[in-house]
Amino acid sequence: MKAALKLGIAVAALAAMAVPAHAQSVDWDKIDTVLGRKAAVTGDAHRYGFARTDLNVTLDGVTIKPALALGGWVVFKPMHGGAMVMGDLVLLESEINPVMTKMIANGLEITAIHNHLLRSSPATFYMHVGGHGDPEKLAASIRDGLSASKTPMTAAPAASPPPAIDLDTAQIDQIIGAKGQANGGVWQLNVPRRDPITENGMQLTPPGPMGVNTAIGFQPTGGGKAAITGDFVLIGEEVNPVIKALKASDIDVTAVHSHMLTEQPKLIFMHFWANDDAIKLARGLRAAIDKTASKTN
């Protein structure tokens, strides 16, 4: 019995050691070079931003900052001897089919195409992509696909000093129940779900970089007001309770759809928009969050 226990412990230790070794086998410098930017690294997830800094998008008189609703991204995670990649690319209507043609020709999957906002000018669309295989080939496929759009392929330098967040961010954090952070003039918060999300048998961790956290952005619009948008990550029975909670707080629901194809449990993503008193909006968002199986402080 003791020998079997020792063997089991040894096997478990080897399995635990295998994950970091596998993660280290990817030459991330080469991926950075192919994609023309450095990744934000969390655990074994490497996330690359493709913000549409070339676009001037307005909605209800608000000029939308890239960090609020124009921040395309792809994330790589070591998996099954290679890597998985998934992402959300921001495109103009005229760019959708040229980008799609290149993506599918390079073996990537298109998992969703939809709007996030309503009434914006110009209209922006969001293409979700996925794939598995050699990470360098995946990176080259993504770069080739994006070449059919005007997405900037050189990352813009960060503003210095960064834009101020003229909001009571401490109170917003307290109401939402999550710690936010400033990014490009936007106060961003992520609220994780309590249930683990898997795809192809692998847990999508860390959930924020992998795109399975409820994401909320507050962009100051003056006088304590903010434009808000983002997406709730929901299971089916949460969809209509969240819609009702948002509508009760005068927050528009702008899209309800899937992002992925084979995740478990099946997720529905709900996008929203409002421009009003930031504290009032935070309370409305928290009322909606309370209808979900989310982790809050």
C-alpha positions as CSV (number, residue, x, y, z in Angstrom):
1,M,0.0,0.0,0.0
2,K,2.8,2.4,0.9
3,A,4.7,1.6,-2.3
4,A,1.6,2.3,-4.3
5,L,1.1,5.6,-2.5
6,K,4.7,6.6,-3.1
7,L,4.3,5.7,-6.8
8,G,1.1,7.8,-7.1
9,I,2.8,10.8,-5.5
10,A,5.8,10.5,-7.9
11,V,3.5,10.3,-10.9
12,A,1.5,13.3,-9.7
13,A,4.8,15.3,-9.2
14,L,6.0,14.4,-12.7
15,A,2.6,15.5,-14.1
16,A,2.8,18.8,-12.3
17,M,6.4,19.4,-13.6
18,A,5.3,18.7,-17.1
19,V,3.0,21.7,-17.5
20,P,5.7,24.4,-16.9
21,A,8.2,22.5,-19.0
22,H,5.7,22.3,-21.8
23,A,4.9,26.0,-21.5
24,Q,8.6,26.9,-21.6
25,S,9.0,24.8,-24.9
26,V,7.2,27.6,-26.9
27,D,9.7,30.2,-28.1
28,W,7.6,33.3,-27.1
29,D,10.2,35.7,-28.5
30,K,9.4,34.4,-32.0
31,I,5.7,34.8,-31.4
32,D,6.3,38.4,-30.3
33,T,8.3,39.0,-33.4
34,V,5.7,37.5,-35.8
35,L,2.9,39.6,-34.2
36,G,4.9,42.7,-33.8
37,R,4.3,43.3,-30.1
38,K,5.0,41.9,-26.7
39,A,2.4,39.8,-24.9
40,A,0.8,40.4,-21.6
41,V,1.6,37.2,-19.7
42,T,-0.5,35.7,-17.0
43,G,0.4,32.2,-15.9
44,D,0.8,30.2,-19.2
45,A,-1.4,32.5,-21.2
46,H,0.2,35.0,-23.6
47,R,-2.3,37.7,-24.7
48,Y,-1.6,40.1,-27.6
49,G,-3.5,43.3,-28.1
50,F,-4.6,44.6,-31.5
51,A,-6.4,47.8,-30.6
52,R,-8.0,49.7,-33.5
53,T,-6.1,52.9,-32.8
54,D,-6.6,53.9,-36.4
55,L,-10.4,54.3,-36.0
56,N,-12.3,57.3,-34.8
57,V,-15.6,55.7,-33.5
58,T,-18.3,57.8,-31.9
59,L,-21.5,56.7,-30.2
60,D,-24.2,59.1,-28.8
61,G,-21.7,61.9,-29.0
62,V,-18.9,59.9,-27.2
63,T,-15.6,59.3,-28.9
64,I,-14.8,55.8,-27.9
65,K,-11.4,55.1,-26.6
66,P,-9.7,51.9,-28.0
67,A,-9.6,50.4,-24.4
68,L,-13.4,50.7,-24.1
69,A,-14.6,48.8,-27.1
70,L,-12.0,48.7,-29.8
71,G,-9.4,46.5,-28.2
72,G,-9.0,43.4,-30.4
73,W,-6.8,40.6,-29.0
74,V,-5.6,37.0,-29.4
75,V,-4.4,34.7,-26.6
76,F,-2.1,31.7,-26.8
77,K,-2.0,28.9,-24.3
78,P,0.2,25.7,-24.5
79,M,-2.0,22.7,-25.2
80,H,-1.6,19.1,-26.5
81,G,2.0,19.4,-27.7
82,G,1.4,22.8,-29.4
83,A,-0.8,25.7,-28.5
84,M,-4.4,26.8,-28.7
85,V,-5.2,30.3,-29.8
86,M,-8.5,32.2,-29.5
87,G,-9.3,35.9,-30.0
88,D,-11.6,38.7,-30.7
89,L,-10.7,41.0,-33.7
90,V,-12.3,44.4,-34.3
91,L,-13.1,45.0,-37.9
92,L,-15.0,47.3,-40.2
93,E,-17.8,45.8,-42.2
94,S,-15.7,45.9,-45.4
95,E,-12.9,44.0,-43.7
96,I,-14.9,41.0,-42.5
97,N,-14.8,38.8,-45.6
98,P,-11.3,39.6,-46.7
99,V,-10.0,38.7,-43.2
100,M,-12.2,35.6,-43.0
101,T,-10.9,34.3,-46.3
102,K,-7.3,34.5,-45.2
103,M,-8.1,33.1,-41.8
104,I,-9.8,30.0,-43.1
105,A,-7.2,29.5,-45.8
106,N,-4.6,29.3,-43.1
107,G,-6.6,26.7,-41.1
108,L,-8.0,28.9,-38.4
109,E,-11.7,28.6,-37.3
110,I,-14.2,31.4,-37.3
111,T,-16.3,31.0,-34.2
112,A,-18.5,34.1,-34.2
113,I,-19.1,37.4,-36.1
114,H,-21.3,40.1,-34.6
115,N,-21.7,43.6,-33.3
116,H,-21.0,44.7,-29.7
117,L,-22.4,48.3,-30.0
118,L,-25.4,49.9,-31.7
119,R,-25.5,53.2,-33.5
120,S,-21.8,53.7,-33.6
121,S,-20.1,55.5,-36.5
122,P,-18.4,53.9,-38.2
123,A,-20.0,50.6,-37.3
124,T,-17.6,48.0,-35.9
125,F,-17.9,44.3,-35.9
126,Y,-16.1,41.6,-33.9
127,M,-14.7,38.4,-35.4
128,H,-13.9,35.6,-32.9
129,V,-11.2,33.1,-34.1
130,G,-9.7,29.9,-32.8
131,G,-7.2,27.3,-33.6
132,H,-4.8,24.6,-32.4
133,G,-1.3,23.6,-33.6
134,D,2.2,25.0,-34.0
135,P,2.2,28.4,-32.2
136,E,4.5,30.1,-34.8
137,K,2.3,29.0,-37.6
138,L,-0.8,30.1,-35.7
139,A,0.8,33.5,-35.2
140,A,1.7,33.8,-38.8
141,S,-1.8,32.9,-39.8
142,I,-3.3,35.6,-37.6
143,R,-0.9,38.2,-38.9
144,D,-1.7,37.2,-42.5
145,G,-5.4,37.4,-41.8
146,L,-5.2,40.8,-40.2
147,S,-3.2,42.1,-43.2
148,A,-6.5,42.1,-45.0
149,S,-7.7,44.9,-42.6
150,K,-6.2,48.2,-41.6
151,T,-5.5,46.9,-38.1
152,P,-2.2,48.6,-37.0
153,M,0.4,45.9,-37.0
154,T,2.8,47.9,-34.8
155,A,1.7,48.4,-31.3
156,A,1.1,52.1,-30.4
157,P,3.2,53.5,-27.6
158,A,1.4,54.0,-24.3
159,A,0.4,57.7,-23.6
160,S,2.7,59.5,-21.2
161,P,1.3,60.5,-18.8
162,P,-1.7,58.2,-19.1
163,P,-5.1,59.8,-19.4
164,A,-6.7,60.6,-16.0
165,I,-9.7,58.6,-14.8
166,D,-12.0,61.4,-13.5
167,L,-14.3,59.0,-11.6
168,D,-14.7,57.7,-8.0
169,T,-13.0,54.4,-9.0
170,A,-12.8,53.2,-5.3
171,Q,-16.5,53.5,-5.0
172,I,-17.0,51.8,-8.4
173,D,-14.8,48.9,-7.3
174,Q,-16.7,48.6,-4.0
175,I,-20.1,48.5,-5.7
176,I,-19.0,46.0,-8.4
177,G,-17.1,43.8,-6.0
178,A,-13.9,43.7,-8.1
179,K,-10.6,45.6,-8.2
180,G,-10.4,47.7,-11.4
181,Q,-7.4,49.1,-13.2
182,A,-6.7,52.0,-15.5
183,N,-6.0,51.3,-19.2
184,G,-5.8,54.0,-21.8
185,G,-8.2,56.4,-20.0
186,V,-10.7,53.6,-19.2
187,W,-11.4,52.0,-15.8
188,Q,-11.6,48.3,-16.5
189,L,-13.0,45.6,-14.2
190,N,-13.1,41.8,-14.6
191,V,-15.6,39.6,-12.6
192,P,-14.9,35.9,-12.8
193,R,-17.5,33.1,-12.7
194,R,-17.6,30.6,-9.9
195,D,-17.8,27.6,-12.3
196,P,-14.8,26.4,-14.3
197,I,-14.9,26.8,-18.1
198,T,-13.3,24.2,-20.3
199,E,-12.8,23.8,-24.1
200,N,-11.4,20.7,-25.7
201,G,-10.9,19.2,-22.3
202,M,-8.7,22.0,-21.0
203,Q,-9.8,24.6,-18.4
204,L,-9.7,28.1,-19.8
205,T,-7.4,29.6,-17.2
206,P,-6.6,32.3,-16.3
207,P,-10.2,33.3,-17.1
208,G,-9.6,37.0,-17.7
209,P,-6.9,36.7,-20.4
210,M,-8.8,33.8,-21.9
211,G,-11.9,36.0,-22.3
212,V,-14.3,34.2,-20.0
213,N,-14.7,36.8,-17.3
214,T,-17.5,39.4,-17.2
215,A,-15.6,42.5,-18.5
216,I,-16.7,46.1,-17.7
217,G,-15.3,49.4,-18.8
218,F,-16.0,52.9,-17.6
219,Q,-14.9,55.8,-19.8
220,P,-15.3,59.2,-18.1
221,T,-17.5,61.6,-20.1
222,G,-17.5,64.5,-17.6
223,G,-19.3,65.6,-14.5
224,G,-19.1,62.2,-12.8
225,K,-20.7,60.5,-15.8
226,A,-19.2,57.6,-17.7
227,A,-19.9,55.6,-20.9
228,I,-20.0,51.9,-20.0
229,T,-19.7,48.8,-22.2
230,G,-18.4,45.3,-22.0
231,D,-19.9,41.8,-21.8
232,F,-21.5,39.6,-19.3
233,V,-20.5,35.9,-19.4
234,L,-23.6,33.9,-18.8
235,I,-25.2,30.4,-18.8
236,G,-28.5,30.1,-20.5
237,E,-30.8,30.5,-17.4
238,E,-29.0,33.7,-16.4
239,V,-29.7,35.6,-19.7
240,N,-33.1,37.0,-19.1
241,P,-32.7,37.8,-15.4
242,V,-29.6,39.8,-16.4
243,I,-31.5,41.5,-19.3
244,K,-34.2,42.6,-16.9
245,A,-31.8,43.9,-14.3
246,L,-29.9,45.9,-16.9
247,K,-33.0,47.4,-18.5
248,A,-34.4,48.3,-15.0
249,S,-31.3,50.5,-14.6
250,D,-31.6,52.1,-18.1
251,I,-28.6,50.2,-19.4
252,D,-29.1,49.1,-23.1
253,V,-28.5,45.5,-24.0
254,T,-26.8,45.7,-27.4
255,A,-26.0,42.1,-28.3
256,V,-26.6,38.5,-27.0
257,H,-24.6,35.8,-28.7
258,S,-21.9,33.1,-28.4
259,H,-18.1,33.6,-28.8
260,M,-16.9,30.0,-28.9
261,L,-18.2,26.7,-30.3
262,T,-17.3,23.8,-27.9
263,E,-16.9,25.3,-24.4
264,Q,-18.5,23.6,-21.4
265,P,-20.7,24.8,-20.0
266,K,-22.2,26.6,-23.0
267,L,-21.7,30.4,-22.5
268,I,-23.8,33.3,-23.8
269,F,-22.1,36.7,-24.0
270,M,-24.3,39.8,-23.4
271,H,-23.0,43.3,-24.4
272,F,-24.3,46.6,-23.0
273,W,-24.1,50.3,-23.3
274,A,-25.0,53.4,-21.3
275,N,-23.7,57.0,-20.7
276,D,-24.9,58.3,-17.3
277,D,-23.9,58.9,-13.7
278,A,-21.0,56.4,-13.1
279,I,-22.1,55.4,-9.6
280,K,-25.7,54.9,-10.7
281,L,-24.5,52.7,-13.5
282,A,-22.2,50.7,-11.2
283,R,-25.2,49.9,-9.0
284,G,-27.2,48.8,-12.1
285,L,-24.3,46.6,-13.2
286,R,-24.0,45.0,-9.7
287,A,-27.7,44.2,-9.7
288,A,-27.2,42.3,-12.9
289,I,-24.0,40.6,-11.6
290,D,-26.0,39.4,-8.6
291,K,-28.2,37.4,-11.1
292,T,-25.1,35.3,-12.1
293,A,-22.8,32.7,-10.5
294,S,-20.0,35.3,-10.2
295,K,-17.2,35.8,-7.7
296,T,-17.3,39.2,-6.1
297,N,-15.5,40.7,-3.2
